Amino acid sequence: YKLTYYTPEYATKDTDILAAFRVTPQPGVPPEEAGAAVAAESSTGTWTTVWTDGLTSLDRYKGRCYNIEPVAGEENQYIAYVAYPLDLFEEGSVTNMFTSIVGNVFGFKALRALRLEDLRIPPSYSKTFQGPPHGIQVERDKLNKYGRPLLGCTIKPKLGLSAKNYGRAVYECLRGGLDFTKDDENVNSQPFMRWRDRFVFCAEALYKAQA
């Protein structure tokens, strides 16, 4: 990997996504090889040469480890700086970006330990995220609430309530003056509270609270 993916002469571009990895190589593995391996495995590299490499421009799409620095005060730890061309990533997809950068490198044999320390996302990529379909003014118009912050809460306990009791909690919150409630991120469609049942009881709570 070192010959292809370690490129200390590379000048980063404003459009590159830049990542800083803390790398601990396996004994006998040079830090430059470890950094190159991270760049390769998180972009176009594979464990062997394949004939289909010749069907694309790897030089255009590959990640590049362009710098390696030892971590002060730590033995055999380095910061590997890797640049990724923007074309490697689907526009507006955090999932694709992180899956590409960190989804396949942590079990790599050349590394004893690896951690993503920092990430620079260029404006040319962040601008591809469209954001919510409407802004706060539409929310205020729907709620008919103006001139003050919107107040809400997460229903607790986050797990264990039946759908009926969950709806009861929503009703009490709305009747008590809150503008909205939200599910905790752990709440999905577990056996104790299927999402369809939760929807029914929450809708009932909403209509009751507005009566």
C-alpha positions in Angstrom: 0.0 0.0 0.0 2.8 2.4 0.8 3.9 2.9 -2.8 0.5 3.8 -4.0 -1.4 5.4 -1.0 1.4 7.2 0.9 1.9 10.4 -0.9 3.8 13.0 1.2 4.1 15.3 -1.8 0.3 15.6 -2.2 -1.1 19.1 -1.8 -4.6 18.9 -0.3 -7.4 20.6 -2.2 -10.2 22.7 -0.8 -12.7 20.1 -1.9 -11.0 17.2 -0.2 -12.5 15.6 2.9 -9.6 15.4 5.4 -9.4 12.8 8.2 -6.9 12.5 11.1 -6.5 9.0 12.4 -4.6 8.0 15.5 -2.7 4.9 14.4 -0.9 2.2 16.4 0.8 -0.1 13.9 1.5 -3.8 14.6 5.1 -4.6 15.6 7.3 -4.4 12.5 4.8 -2.3 10.5 6.3 1.1 9.5 3.9 4.0 10.3 3.9 5.1 6.7 2.6 1.6 5.7 0.0 1.7 8.4 -1.2 5.2 7.3 -1.2 4.1 3.6 -3.3 1.0 4.6 -5.9 3.2 6.3 -6.1 5.4 3.2 -6.3 2.3 0.9 -8.9 0.3 2.9 -11.1 3.3 3.3 -11.1 4.2 -0.4 -10.1 2.1 -3.5 -7.7 -0.5 -2.0 -8.2 -4.2 -1.6 -5.9 -6.9 -0.2 -4.6 -8.0 -3.6 -4.2 -6.7 -7.2 -7.3 -7.3 -9.4 -7.6 -6.9 -13.1 -10.6 -4.6 -12.8 -8.2 -1.9 -11.3 -7.4 -1.2 -14.9 -11.0 -0.3 -15.7 -11.0 2.9 -13.6 -8.7 5.8 -12.6 -7.5 4.8 -9.2 -5.3 7.9 -9.0 -8.4 10.0 -9.2 -10.5 8.2 -6.6 -8.0 6.9 -4.1 -7.5 8.2 -0.6 -4.0 9.5 0.1 -2.1 9.4 3.4 -0.2 12.7 2.9 1.4 13.1 6.4 2.4 11.1 9.4 3.3 12.6 12.8 4.3 10.8 16.0 2.0 11.5 19.0 4.0 13.3 21.6 4.6 11.3 24.8 3.1 8.1 23.3 5.1 5.1 22.2 4.4 3.8 18.7 1.4 6.0 18.1 1.0 8.3 15.1 -1.5 10.7 13.5 -2.1 9.7 9.9 -3.6 12.4 7.8 -5.7 11.2 4.9 -7.3 13.1 2.1 -10.3 11.8 0.2 -11.5 13.2 -3.1 -15.1 14.4 -3.0 -16.2 12.1 -5.8 -15.9 9.1 -3.5 -19.0 10.1 -1.6 -22.7 10.3 -2.3 -24.0 13.8 -2.1 -25.9 14.6 1.1 -25.2 11.2 2.8 -23.6 11.2 6.2 -24.2 7.4 6.3 -22.2 6.9 3.1 -19.4 9.2 4.2 -18.8 7.6 7.5 -19.3 4.0 6.2 -16.6 4.7 3.6 -14.2 6.4 6.0 -14.5 4.2 9.1 -16.7 1.3 8.2 -13.9 -1.1 7.0 -10.6 -0.1 8.6 -10.8 -0.9 12.3 -10.2 -4.7 11.9 -7.3 -4.3 9.6 -4.4 -6.6 10.4 -1.6 -4.1 10.0 -3.0 -2.0 12.9 -3.0 -2.8 16.6 -5.3 0.2 17.3 -7.0 2.9 15.3 -9.2 5.9 16.2 -10.7 8.7 14.1 -9.6 11.9 15.8 -10.8 14.6 13.5 -12.6 15.3 10.2 -12.7 18.3 7.9 -15.7 18.4 5.7 -15.5 21.1 2.9 -18.3 23.5 2.2 -18.6 22.0 -1.3 -19.8 18.7 0.4 -21.8 20.2 3.3 -23.8 22.2 0.8 -25.1 19.0 -0.7 -27.2 18.4 2.4 -30.6 19.9 1.8 -31.7 20.1 5.4 -35.3 20.0 6.6 -38.0 20.5 4.1 -39.3 23.6 5.9 -38.1 26.0 8.6 -39.2 27.2 12.0 -41.8 29.6 10.6 -43.8 26.8 9.2 -43.6 25.0 12.5 -44.9 28.0 14.3 -47.7 28.4 11.8 -48.7 24.8 12.3 -48.7 25.1 16.1 -50.0 28.7 16.1 -47.3 29.6 18.6 -45.4 32.9 18.2 -43.2 35.2 20.2 -41.6 32.6 22.5 -39.5 29.4 22.4 -41.3 26.2 21.6 -41.3 23.8 24.6 -41.1 20.1 24.4 -39.8 17.0 26.1 -38.8 13.4 25.6 -41.2 10.8 27.2 -39.6 9.0 30.1 -38.9 6.3 31.0 -37.7 5.9 27.5 -38.2 2.1 27.5 -40.8 -0.1 29.2 -44.0 1.9 28.9 -47.0 0.2 27.2 -48.4 2.1 24.2 -51.5 3.1 26.3 -49.4 4.5 29.1 -47.1 6.2 26.6 -50.1 7.9 25.1 -51.2 8.9 28.6 -47.9 10.5 29.3 -48.1 12.4 26.0 -51.6 13.7 26.9 -50.4 14.9 30.3 -47.4 16.7 28.7 -49.6 18.5 26.2 -52.3 19.4 28.6 -49.6 20.7 31.0 -48.5 23.3 28.4 -45.8 21.7 26.2 -46.0 22.2 22.5 -44.7 18.8 21.5 -43.2 15.5 22.8 -40.7 13.2 21.1 -39.6 9.6 21.2 -36.3 8.7 22.6 -33.9 7.4 20.1 -34.1 3.9 21.7 -37.8 3.7 21.0 -38.7 1.8 17.9 -41.2 -1.0 17.7 -40.3 -3.3 20.6 -42.6 -6.1 21.8 -43.9 -4.0 24.8 -44.9 -1.1 22.5 -45.4 -1.6 18.8 -45.1 1.6 16.8 -48.6 1.2 15.3 -50.1 1.0 18.8 -48.0 3.9 19.9 -49.2 6.0 17.0 -52.9 5.2 17.8 -52.6 6.2 21.5 -50.5 9.3 20.7 -53.0 10.5 18.1 -55.8 10.0 20.6 -53.8 12.0 23.2 -53.2 14.8 20.8 -56.8 15.2 19.9 -57.9 14.9 23.5 -55.4 17.6 24.6 -56.6 20.0 21.9 -60.3 19.5 22.8 
